[in-house]
Amino acid sequence: MRDSLINKRHMKKTFSIIFSLMLMMSTNLLGQGFQGKAYYHSKTAVNVDLSGRNIPEDRKQMIMERIKKANEKTFILNFNQLESIYKEDVKLEQPGTGRGGGMRFGMMTGNNGNYYKNVKEGTYTVKNDLFGKIFLVKDSLPKLDWQMGSETKKIGKYTVFKATATKTIKRPNMSTLFNRNNKSKDSEYIEKEIQIVAWYTPEIPINQGPESYWGLPGLILEVGDDMTSILCSEIIMNPKEKVEIKAPKKGKVVSQTDYDEIAKNKMKEMRENFKSMRGQRGPGRH
């Protein structure tokens, strides 16, 4: 038992020394005017229950494939030592698969626009398109109580360290939109506690990461919760073409609390519209 405790202390001390050396060496790489670009692939699993609906199986499969595709995206994080901007890497889509056709499932699951973070000021600005209306959500950066461990692995050429945190979240309850038998009036959102697992590299010693994530002594290259996984696929240090990193400006400015309330009301409105449409079709039509 005593030997085990000594070994654990020795491992923690060794980890601390190695981590400090990596951080010191990496900090020297960041000169004045430093900028970087990282590509991330994001996947979000949306649980939509179509059972009980009078829809042919091939149609159900097509709907689920569209939902899956809408929630698999590539993002670009442009960053310097104090700021970052996280944008979707939008590519031309094939005819018939564009985002204008059908329901935009992706926009109902969370932030979907340019996400700007300023870690010096501790603020963020995110541009959200909520059913065709543009909002600028401006607020203080959320802080997670990161628990940093000594576990490591490789992502590309970078050594990354594991960190975990828990947070309470509210998410739209997608089943209220599609389940015709749902009669609850307060189930538009589901509140629960989730675990966040992140992998960061002190080889790029900036306090940044994809989307809303930050607060670790190195760039976050991988992060995931119970629904979404985000993985870095490529990093370009000091690219030839510099990008102006600034907060988005066009849109109605609201706090995160106000935006969440607006989104909640939109979900209620959408659910009522679905009920109304079903009522107009009549009980025998689908």
Beta strands, then each sheet from edge to edge (+ up, - down):
strand 1: 36-44
strand 2: 72-79
strand 3: 83-88
strand 4: 115-118
strand 5: 123-130
strand 6: 133-140
strand 7: 147-155
strand 8: 158-172
strand 9: 189-201
strand 10: 219-224
strand 11: 228-237
strand 12: 252-254
sheet 1: 7+ 8- 9+ 10- 11+ 1- 2+ 3- 4+ 5- 6+ 12+
end
